[in-house]
């Protein structure tokens, strides 16, 4: 009996050791082929810039290509749906910045954003810059409001799409000041900015990363930022809160997500690698130079940020009676 017990114990220990080594081996094997990083917005915007910056350094660390693929449309939900349906092995990932606002906008989605996708890590956050085309005879937000009130329903503001943070920021300005502004949606931040620079649309809430070069070049005139404090790249530009718009604080988060079926071990592995990349001096310098706040952190912290934005977006969408296309 004693000998049999020893055999059983040894067999159990061997099975446990085998399971442990298999698990460790699986973790070490990731990724074992190219990783597909699906970006929910078009080339040229800050989401694309951050995604490509992070992807390059992940590829170097992993020894596997990280292929960036832009899938635009429906406020990022086309890309999100694609990733939600992908195998949960970590080789298809989502890089997005508007999933929680899209969830607030659409009554139904082809996926459950809190079940079918798992937050992995928030990479960055970007406040918005309210700017106008230089031909508009306004020097500050007070001037803009007075000018727009004399022309109700005539002035438009561009955004990266219906339900985007830029759209909701413009809607918030309208609600707070009683303005009637026309929303002009585009498929990407970059496309919207091009038309504002070209004088086709006079107003835009743009992400700081893409706004700064155009402000410095004199292509647009910055009136305010939506951060709680003034930002280093544009220290002369006041915050909306300074200008009397209490609680007017909006920003765009960027982050990595994966299919909801991903094992926790793979989520943790990717989270750790992205956090490592975000701590690299050259990566931090590049992102902060663009006016982005480098965030990093845990999957849980990222999930909390998304839920916070969902609550704000839901409230704004109801108040402004915003409808999807």
C-alpha positions in Angstrom: 0.0 0.0 0.0 2.8 2.3 0.9 4.6 1.6 -2.4 1.4 2.2 -4.3 0.8 5.5 -2.5 4.3 6.6 -3.5 3.6 5.7 -7.1 0.3 7.6 -7.1 2.0 10.6 -5.5 4.8 10.5 -8.0 2.3 10.2 -10.9 0.4 13.2 -9.5 3.5 15.2 -9.1 4.6 14.3 -12.7 1.2 15.4 -14.1 1.3 18.7 -12.2 4.9 19.3 -13.3 3.9 18.5 -16.9 1.0 20.9 -16.8 3.2 23.6 -15.3 5.9 23.2 -17.8 3.3 23.1 -20.7 1.8 26.4 -19.4 5.2 28.0 -19.0 6.2 26.7 -22.5 3.0 28.2 -24.0 3.8 31.5 -22.4 7.3 31.5 -23.7 6.2 30.5 -27.2 4.0 33.7 -27.6 4.2 35.0 -30.1 5.1 32.2 -32.4 4.2 34.0 -35.6 3.5 37.5 -36.9 1.0 39.6 -34.8 -1.7 41.5 -36.5 -2.4 44.9 -34.9 -5.7 46.3 -36.2 -6.0 50.0 -35.9 -9.5 51.3 -35.7 -8.7 54.6 -37.5 -7.0 55.8 -40.6 -3.3 56.6 -41.3 -2.0 59.9 -40.2 -3.9 60.3 -36.9 -2.6 60.0 -33.4 -4.0 56.4 -33.0 -2.0 55.3 -36.1 1.1 57.1 -34.9 1.1 55.6 -31.4 0.2 52.1 -32.8 3.1 52.1 -35.2 5.5 53.4 -32.6 4.6 50.7 -30.2 4.4 48.0 -32.9 7.9 48.6 -34.1 9.4 48.1 -30.6 7.2 45.1 -29.8 8.4 43.5 -33.0 12.0 44.1 -32.0 11.4 42.6 -28.5 9.4 39.6 -29.7 11.5 38.7 -32.8 8.2 38.5 -34.7 6.7 41.1 -37.1 3.8 43.2 -35.8 1.8 44.1 -38.8 -0.3 47.3 -38.5 -3.6 47.2 -40.4 -5.9 50.2 -40.6 -9.6 49.3 -40.6 -11.7 52.4 -40.5 -15.5 53.0 -40.2 -18.4 53.1 -37.8 -16.5 54.9 -35.1 -14.0 52.1 -34.7 -16.6 49.3 -34.4 -15.6 47.6 -37.7 -12.1 47.0 -36.5 -13.4 46.0 -33.0 -15.8 43.5 -34.5 -13.1 41.9 -36.6 -10.9 41.4 -33.5 -13.7 40.3 -31.3 -14.3 37.4 -33.7 -10.6 36.5 -34.0 -9.1 33.5 -32.2 -8.0 34.3 -28.6 -4.4 33.3 -29.1 -3.1 36.9 -28.9 -2.0 37.1 -32.6 -4.8 39.4 -33.6 -5.0 42.6 -31.4 -7.0 45.8 -31.6 -5.6 49.3 -31.2 -8.4 51.7 -30.6 -9.4 55.0 -29.1 -13.2 55.2 -29.3 -14.7 51.9 -28.3 -16.5 53.1 -25.3 -18.0 56.2 -27.1 -19.1 53.9 -29.9 -20.8 51.6 -27.4 -22.7 54.6 -26.1 -23.7 55.7 -29.6 -25.0 52.5 -31.0 -28.1 50.8 -29.5 -26.8 47.5 -30.7 -23.4 46.3 -31.8 -22.4 43.0 -33.4 -20.4 42.3 -30.3 -20.5 42.9 -26.5 -17.7 45.4 -25.9 -17.3 44.4 -22.3 -17.5 40.6 -22.9 -16.1 40.0 -26.4 -13.0 42.2 -26.0 -10.5 42.4 -23.2 -8.7 45.6 -22.3 -4.9 44.9 -22.2 -3.2 48.2 -21.6 -3.8 51.9 -22.2 -0.9 53.4 -24.0 -1.5 57.1 -24.0 -4.1 59.9 -23.5 -4.5 63.0 -25.6 -6.5 66.1 -24.7 -8.3 68.0 -27.5 -7.4 71.3 -28.9 -10.2 73.6 -30.0 -9.0 75.5 -33.1 -10.3 77.4 -36.0 -9.2 78.3 -39.5 -7.1 81.6 -39.4 -9.7 83.3 -41.7 -12.3 83.1 -39.0 -12.3 86.6 -37.3 -12.1 85.2 -33.7 -9.1 85.3 -31.3 -10.6 83.3 -28.4 -13.6 81.2 -27.3 -15.6 84.2 -26.3 -15.2 85.6 -29.8 -16.1 82.3 -31.4 -19.3 82.0 -29.4 -20.4 85.6 -30.2 -19.6 85.0 -33.9 -21.5 81.7 -34.0 -24.5 83.2 -32.3 -24.8 85.7 -35.0 -24.9 82.9 -37.5 -27.0 80.1 -36.0 -26.7 76.9 -38.0 -24.1 78.2 -40.4 -20.8 77.2 -38.9 -19.6 73.7 -39.0 -17.1 71.7 -37.0 -15.1 68.7 -38.3 -14.5 65.5 -36.4 -13.1 62.0 -37.0 -16.6 60.6 -37.1 -20.0 60.4 -35.5 -19.7 59.6 -31.8 -16.0 60.3 -31.7 -14.5 62.3 -28.8 -14.1 65.2 -31.2 -17.7 65.1 -32.1 -18.9 64.9 -28.5 -16.5 67.7 -27.5 -18.2 69.9 -30.1 -21.6 68.8 -29.0 -20.6 69.7 -25.4 -19.5 73.2 -26.5 -22.9 73.6 -28.1 -24.8 72.4 -25.1 -22.7 74.6 -22.7 -23.0 77.8 -24.8 -26.3 77.4 -26.6 -24.7 77.3 -30.0 -26.1 75.7 -33.1 -23.1 74.2 -34.9 -23.2 71.8 -37.8 -21.3 68.6 -37.3 -19.2 67.5 -40.3 -17.9 63.9 -39.8 -14.9 62.4 -41.6 -13.4 58.9 -41.6 -10.2 60.0 -39.8 -8.8 62.8 -37.7 -6.2 63.5 -40.4 -8.9 63.9 -43.2 -10.9 66.2 -41.0 -7.8 68.4 -40.2 -6.9 68.7 -43.9 -10.3 70.2 -44.7 -10.1 72.6 -41.8 -6.6 73.7 -42.9 -8.0 74.1 -46.4 -10.8 76.4 -45.2 -13.6 74.0 -46.0 -14.8 73.7 -42.4 -13.9 76.4 -39.9 -13.8 74.7 -36.5 -12.4 71.5 -35.0 -11.6 69.8 -31.7 -8.4 67.9 -32.7 -6.1 65.7 -30.8 -3.1 67.5 -29.3 -0.7 65.3 -31.1 -1.9 66.2 -34.6 -2.9 69.8 -33.7 0.4 71.0 -32.4 2.3 71.0 -35.8 -0.5 72.8 -37.5 -0.9 75.4 -34.8 2.9 76.1 -34.8 2.9 76.4 -38.6 0.1 79.0 -38.4 -2.3 76.7 -40.4 -4.9 76.9 -37.6 -5.5 79.1 -34.6 -5.8 77.4 -31.2 -8.4 78.8 -28.8 -8.4 76.3 -26.0 -7.4 72.9 -24.7 -9.6 70.4 -23.0 -7.1 69.2 -20.4 -7.4 70.0 -16.7 -4.1 72.0 -17.0 -2.4 73.9 -19.8 -0.2 71.6 -21.9 3.6 72.0 -22.4 3.5 72.1 -26.3 1.0 75.0 -26.2 1.6 76.8 -22.9 -0.1 80.0 -24.1 -3.4 78.3 -24.9 -5.9 78.4 -22.0 -8.0 75.4 -20.8 -11.8 75.3 -21.3 -12.1 75.2 -17.5 -10.0 78.4 -17.2 -12.5 80.0 -19.6 -15.4 79.3 -17.3 -16.6 75.9 -18.8 -16.7 73.9 -15.5 -15.9 70.2 -15.9 -15.1 70.6 -19.6 -12.4 68.0 -19.7 -12.1 65.5 -22.5 -9.3 63.4 -23.8 -8.8 60.5 -26.2 -7.4 57.3 -24.8 -5.4 55.0 -27.0 -4.9 51.4 -26.0 -4.5 47.7 -26.9 -7.3 45.1 -26.6 -7.8 41.6 -27.7 -10.5 39.0 -28.2 -12.4 38.2 -25.0 -11.3 34.6 -25.1 -7.7 35.4 -24.6 -6.1 33.6 -21.6 -5.1 35.8 -18.7 -1.5 34.6 -19.1 -1.4 36.0 -22.7 -3.0 39.3 -21.6 -0.4 39.6 -18.8 2.4 38.9 -21.3 1.3 41.5 -23.8 0.5 44.0 -21.0 4.1 43.6 -19.6 5.7 44.0 -23.0 3.7 47.1 -23.9 4.5 48.6 -20.5 8.2 47.9 -21.2 8.1 49.6 -24.5 6.3 52.7 -23.0 9.2 53.1 -20.5 11.9 53.2 -23.3 13.3 56.7 -23.3 13.1 57.2 -27.1 9.5 56.0 -27.1 8.5 58.3 -24.3 10.3 61.2 -25.8 8.6 60.7 -29.2 5.1 60.4 -27.7 5.4 63.3 -25.3 6.8 65.5 -28.0 3.5 64.9 -29.8 1.6 66.2 -26.8 0.6 62.7 -25.6 0.5 61.6 -22.0 2.2 58.2 -21.7 -0.1 56.1 -19.4 0.6 52.3 -19.3 -0.6 50.4 -16.2 -2.9 47.4 -15.6 -5.7 45.9 -17.6 -8.0 46.8 -14.7 -7.0 50.5 -14.8 -7.7 50.6 -18.6 -11.1 49.0 -18.1 -12.0 51.7 -15.5 -11.0 54.5 -17.9 -13.2 53.0 -20.6 -16.2 52.8 -18.3 -15.7 56.4 -17.2 -15.7 57.6 -20.8 -18.8 55.4 -21.6 -20.8 57.2 -18.8 -19.7 60.7 -20.1 -20.5 59.8 -23.8 -23.9 58.3 -22.9 -24.9 61.5 -21.1 -23.7 63.8 -23.9 -25.3 61.7 -26.7 -28.7 61.8 -24.9 -28.5 65.5 -24.2 -27.5 66.4 -27.7 -29.9 63.8 -29.3 -27.0 62.4 -31.4 -27.9 59.5 -33.7 -25.6 57.1 -35.5 -25.4 57.3 -39.3 
